[in-house]
């Protein structure tokens, strides 16, 4: 879907990343995509993704 919509290119072209230091562990485009896809999946925010990351079922 990213390739078809050009989401990565749009993010990199139009959004500046003001973060510095350790706050840049993950690229802004990845964080933005996670937020968009989480909302499309019906989650209210990315806290749900964080909880799922700790679930043993998803660590297999």
N, C-alpha and C positions, 0 to 999 in steps of 0.2 A: 504494500500500500504506500509506503514511503516513496518508493521509486516512481510510482504512478502519479502521485500528487506532487512530488518534488518537495516534500516537507523538510527534509534535511537541508536542501539548498535554500529554501525560504528562511529557515531558522538562522542559518549561518549568515545569510545576506542582510537580514533585517533586525536581528537581535544582538545587541552588544552584551558581552559577559563582564559585568563590573566586579565579579568576585576575584579575590586574590588568595594566595597561599593555600592552606589546607582545604579551603572552601571550594577549590577547583578539582576535587578528587574525580568527579564525574563531569564529562562535557555537558554544557548547557543543552545541546540538542538532544542528548539522551534523557536528561531530566524532563525536558519539555515533552518529548514523545511519551515517556512513561505517564506523565500527567494527562495527556490527551487520551491515550489508550485506556487508562484507568477509568476516566470519566465515561468513555464510550462503552466500557464494560459494566457501567452502572455504579461504580464506587464513588463515594462523595469526595474522597481526597486520597493522597498517596499513603496515608497511615495504614490503609488496608493492605497495600502492597508490602509494606514493612512487616505487618503481622504474618502475611503469607510467606515471606522470606524465612521466617523463623519456624514455620510449620514443618515437622519432620517428613511429611508426605511429599513436599516439594523439594526436599534435599536428596532425593534418591538419585 
